[in-house]
Amino acid sequence: MAKVTLEFDTVEEATELRAALDGYKWAVALWEFDQTLRETTRRGVSIIDKAEASDIEFKVAEKYREKIREILEEHNLFFE
C-alpha cells in the first residue's frame, strides 16, 4: 500500500491541512447534492416537498447538474 506524507510548516497552514484531509468528504458531499438534483431531473421529484417537481424545478435542477460537471471538469475532476 502506498503512503503519502503531508507536511505543513506553521499553524497558519492549518486550513490547507484540513482541506487536504477533508478532500474526500467534499467530494462525497458534492456527489450527494448532485444525487439530490438527480431525483428531480430523472424522477421528477421536488427537492422541497418530495411531490411532483414543477417544470421550473426540473429546469433549474438540470442546469445546476450541468454547472457542477462544468466546474469539476475545469479542475480535471469527475464523479465517475
C-alpha positions in Angstrom: 0.0 0.0 0.0 1.3 3.4 -0.9 1.9 6.0 1.8 1.7 9.8 1.5 3.2 12.3 3.8 1.8 15.8 4.1 4.0 18.4 5.7 2.9 21.9 6.9 5.4 24.2 8.5 3.2 26.5 10.5 0.0 26.6 12.5 -1.3 29.1 9.9 -1.3 26.4 7.3 -3.9 24.5 9.3 -6.6 25.5 6.7 -4.6 23.8 4.0 -4.1 20.8 6.1 -7.8 20.5 6.8 -8.6 20.9 3.1 -6.1 18.1 2.2 -7.5 15.8 4.8 -11.2 16.5 4.0 -10.9 16.3 0.2 -12.9 13.0 0.1 -15.6 14.4 2.3 -16.0 17.4 0.0 -16.3 15.0 -3.0 -18.9 12.9 -1.2 -20.9 16.0 -0.2 -21.0 17.3 -3.7 -21.9 13.9 -5.1 -24.8 13.7 -2.6 -26.0 17.2 -3.7 -25.8 16.1 -7.3 -27.9 13.0 -6.5 -30.5 15.2 -4.8 -30.8 17.2 -8.0 -30.9 13.9 -10.0 -34.1 13.0 -8.1 -35.7 16.0 -9.8 -34.2 15.5 -13.3 -34.6 11.8 -13.6 -37.6 11.0 -11.4 -39.5 14.3 -11.3 -39.3 14.6 -7.5 -39.3 18.0 -5.9 -36.4 18.8 -3.6 -38.7 20.9 -1.4 -41.5 18.5 -0.5 -40.9 15.3 -2.4 -44.0 15.9 -4.5 -44.0 16.1 -8.3 -41.4 18.7 -9.5 -42.6 21.7 -11.4 -41.2 22.5 -14.9 -39.1 25.3 -13.3 -37.7 23.0 -10.6 -36.8 20.5 -13.3 -35.0 23.1 -15.5 -33.1 24.6 -12.5 -32.0 21.1 -11.3 -30.8 20.2 -14.8 -28.8 23.5 -15.1 -27.2 23.0 -11.7 -26.2 19.5 -12.5 -24.6 20.8 -15.8 -22.8 23.5 -13.9 -21.5 21.1 -11.3 -20.0 19.0 -14.0 -18.6 22.0 -15.9 -16.8 23.3 -12.7 -15.5 19.8 -11.9 -14.2 19.4 -15.5 -12.4 22.8 -15.3 -10.5 21.3 -12.3 -10.0 17.9 -14.0 -12.3 16.2 -11.5 -15.1 13.8 -12.3 -17.7 11.9 -10.3 -17.3 8.6 -12.3 
